[in-house]
Amino acid sequence: MSSIDFTPSASEVKAVLARILASRGFAASERLSRLLRFTVEQTLAGSGHGLKEYQLGVALFDRREDFDPRIDPIVRVEVSRLRVRLKEYYEGEGRGDPIFIEYPKRSYAPVFRQSTPPVAEEVPEPAAPLDPALAVRRRPIRLWVWSIGGLAALAAVALLIWSLRRPPAPGVESASIAVLPFADLSPDHDQEYLSDGLTEEIINALSKVPGLRVVARTSTFAFKGRPADVREIGTRLNVATLMEGSLRKEGDRLRITAQLINVSNGYHLWSETYEVQMKSVFRLQDDISRAITNALRDRLGAGAAVPATGRLPANANAYQLYLKGRYYWNRRTEQGFVKALELFQQSIAADSGYARAWAGAADAWAALGVYSARPPNEVMPSARVAVQKALALDDTLAEAHASLGYIRATYEWDWVGAESEFRRAIELNPNYATAHQWYAVSVLYPQRRMAEAAGQIRLAHQTDPLSLIVNTAVGLTSMLSRDYGGAVDEFRRVLKMDPGFYMGERSLGIALLLRGDLAEAISALDRAHELSGGNPIVLGELGRAYGQAKRTADARRVLDQLLALREQRYVSPEALAQCYIGLGDRDAAFEWLNRAMDEHAGSVASIAVDPLYDPLRTDARFAGLLTRIHLVP
């Protein structure tokens, strides 16, 4: 990598810093991330000349005031490690970064240089579809494949490896793939659950391959049943390779076709057809997934492990119920969570040993508490039981570790335990977008670790670029940074994707409220309340907007409505606190916030950074609230 001296803007450096902190090498090292962030921020602030060993040892490495750098080399050692880690980053994930950060010898103040990435070498196309040397290496796989009925031809494996080695389009990672929903071509079109299940199993297996970016199910299934050019899809999902296929049932047999497509030119690189009996279908899902991951092992190096796909359900009905449950859960409404829980419980009844169904149930229980649809003290213990059952069945299930992290953060306020679970989830499946999103929103933001949180949201968006909730989290990043204009723009983009997504409308209303556009905020929050099916927390935010708009009678009407609702169903104390903030009644607002703490209500853990609580921050009682949720005031 070559470089030239230049003077970048602070915003350019901060953008690069956020990408570095979110990279795999730094996300796994809190100490190096802290050192990098501190020294960069100090340099940008004009204090780089003051970065000395003593200052860094005391500020970053918990050394006492009698710290002597001549005896204790902690700072020199860590800066040396930082230089090595940065070099690894720029040789890998950061090759295309416009700026790179460098630490000169005998200096702890970074310098910022413009990078000129090397021209990528042209990879020649193979003269034949299969290299004889490769054939020798893959013989055990070939024999294994044919032993299960010709599952994957050896030439297909070679072509898969070759396709993933071809230079991708600019800005696209070479090791990136999206698995599109397999089409149900059965005469009665009654095998959709099976085609969806096959797609998801392949996505799940590929997601565990180190170094491979796999687009999440939410984004790929956005193209289900929609005719689109593969190059257009590849561009929207930012991948080099697409996999698509079809399934057709004839009697008791299935014919499954799978093919691999090069996004850059639309050419089919590989196509294979499999015929199996219905009773072998789940075995087939696992076998196709493992054939592909074994092929990828050559490309990723001898040390890359071929992951197991996890235990499959005992019957097709359990899997179909699970998939339907996830569909309703992703709606992010009270009615959706209730329906999802019902379906997950039916899946468990069909197969009590199916860990994913237990993890799904945990997510549904937890969401009912966090979204203020049910009393957290009632539903969160059920979520805990379900996730513990999932982990007892499969301790390698990333979804279950992420669920446990979410429960520990939002209900137990166990920040250390929650972070440990999220890191474990991401280690098991770096492509699980929900783990990155929840880690940012429920752990990093409450602890004011804004740059790290933004990096995790970026990773979630890379993996699931069309997810409504992930795109909403992108807007949340701007809102928590008090960039209300940027947040409004992001939330409006979400609503263009789906005008009926209530979380997008609610978030837009809050951003408009914070920006001072009260009439628009009232309109958006009123619509969000309708779309949500009458969620009381949204009604409370509408009351807040009325209060700030000096529509006191309307705010009081909402307040009375919420108090009446409390006699009929659960209403989070946060909803009433929002009304009182809008009316300027601090005493009542603190009273209801303390009740929310007593109930471990949905989003109280975010008060440390949530701008909705800015009017209360100067009050001495606010520090007491932070202490209650185990955060430093």
Secondary structure, DSSP 8 states (H G I E B T S, - for coil): -EEEE----HHHHHHHHHHHHHSHHHHT-HHHHHHHHHHHHHHHTT-GGG--HHHHHHHHS---TT--TTT--HHHHHHHHHHHHHHHHHHTTTTT-SEEEE--TT--S-EEEEEE----------SSSS-HHHHHHTHHHHHHHHHTTS-S-HHHHHHHHHHHHS---TT--SSEEEE---EE--TT---HHHHHHHHHHHHHHHHTSTT-EE--HHHHGGGTT----HHHHHHHHT-SEEEEEEEEEETTEEEEEEEEEETTT--EEEEEEEEEEGGGHHHHHHHHHHHHHHHHHHHH-TT----------SSHHHHHHHHHHHHHHTT-SHHHHHHHHHHHHHHHHH-TT-HHHHHHHHHHHHHHHHTTSS-HHHHHHHHHHHHHHHHHH-TT-HHHHHHHHHHHHHTS--HHHHHHHHHHHHHH-TT-HHHHHHIIIIIITTTT-HHHHHHHHHHHHHH-TT-HHHHHHHHHHHHHTT-HHHHHHHHHHHHHH-TT-HHHHHHHHHHHHHHT-HHHHHHHHHHHHHHTTS-HHHHHHHHHHHHHTT-HHHHHHHHHHHHHHTTTS---HHHHHHHHHHHT-HHHHHHHHHHHHHHT-TTGGGTTT-GGGGGGTTSTHHHHHHHHTT---
